[in-house]
Amino acid sequence: MTDKRTQAGADAGNMEKDPDDWVTGDEPMTGAQKSYLKTLSEEAHVDFDENLTKAEASRRIDELQQQTGRGRGHAGAAKPEPANPGSAGTSGDEATVSIGPD
């Protein structure tokens, strides 16, 4: 059985993977990335590029989260936002499952 500390370390390690190292990074961005990126682009008043790859979209989402104050770890954000879909070295298609109390 994995304890919370071990699981947290595993999760954090995966989040640090560079999008350039993703096996599927050159594929078109996922639907979740596209939707979130469009929202962020509108909020930041910047053009939305619908032809980005998964890796490019992930980097752009990170940039726009910084610019808009959305996302994890941004003081001043009005409310917590969902994690970057497709970021953290995943294809964006994976599901997160929580088992048991936090």
C-alpha positions in Angstrom: 0.0 0.0 0.0 1.3 3.5 -0.8 1.2 6.1 1.9 0.2 9.8 1.1 3.8 11.1 1.3 5.0 8.6 -1.2 2.1 9.2 -3.5 2.5 13.0 -3.2 6.2 12.6 -4.2 5.2 10.5 -7.2 2.6 13.0 -8.3 5.0 16.0 -8.0 7.7 14.1 -10.0 5.4 13.6 -12.9 4.4 17.3 -12.9 7.9 18.4 -13.5 8.3 16.5 -16.8 9.2 18.9 -19.6 6.6 19.0 -22.5 9.5 18.6 -24.9 10.0 15.1 -23.4 6.4 14.0 -23.9 6.0 11.0 -26.2 2.8 12.5 -27.6 3.8 16.2 -27.3 3.7 16.7 -31.1 0.1 15.5 -31.4 -2.7 18.1 -31.7 -3.8 19.5 -28.4 -6.6 17.7 -26.5 -10.1 18.9 -26.4 -9.6 19.9 -22.7 -6.5 21.9 -23.5 -8.3 23.6 -26.4 -11.3 24.6 -24.3 -9.2 25.8 -21.3 -6.7 27.7 -23.6 -9.6 29.4 -25.4 -11.0 30.6 -22.0 -7.6 31.8 -20.9 -6.9 33.6 -24.2 -10.2 35.4 -23.9 -9.5 36.4 -20.3 -6.0 37.6 -21.3 -7.3 39.4 -24.4 -4.9 37.6 -26.7 -5.4 35.6 -29.9 -6.2 31.9 -29.6 -4.2 29.6 -31.8 -6.2 26.4 -32.3 -3.3 24.7 -34.2 -1.0 24.1 -31.2 0.5 20.7 -30.3 -0.1 19.2 -26.9 3.3 20.4 -25.7 2.9 23.9 -27.2 -0.6 24.2 -25.7 0.7 23.2 -22.3 3.4 25.8 -22.3 0.9 28.5 -23.6 -1.6 27.5 -20.8 1.2 28.0 -18.2 2.0 31.4 -19.7 -1.6 32.5 -19.7 -2.2 31.2 -16.2 0.7 33.4 -15.0 -0.7 36.4 -16.9 -4.3 36.0 -15.7 -3.6 34.8 -12.2 -5.4 31.5 -12.8 -4.1 28.1 -11.9 -2.1 26.6 -9.1 0.1 28.6 -6.8 -1.1 32.1 -7.8 -1.7 34.4 -4.9 -4.6 36.7 -5.7 -6.6 34.3 -7.7 -10.2 34.7 -6.7 -10.8 31.0 -6.5 -8.9 27.8 -7.1 -9.0 26.7 -10.8 -8.7 23.2 -12.1 -5.2 21.9 -13.0 -3.9 22.5 -16.5 -5.5 19.8 -18.6 -2.8 18.0 -20.5 0.0 19.6 -18.4 2.3 17.8 -16.1 3.5 15.3 -18.8 0.2 13.7 -19.4 -1.8 13.6 -22.6 -4.8 15.2 -20.9 -6.8 12.0 -21.3 -5.9 10.4 -18.0 -8.4 10.5 -15.1 -7.5 11.2 -11.5 -9.0 8.9 -8.9 -9.1 9.7 -5.2 -9.6 6.8 -2.8 -10.5 7.3 0.8 -10.5 10.5 3.0 -7.9 13.2 2.4 
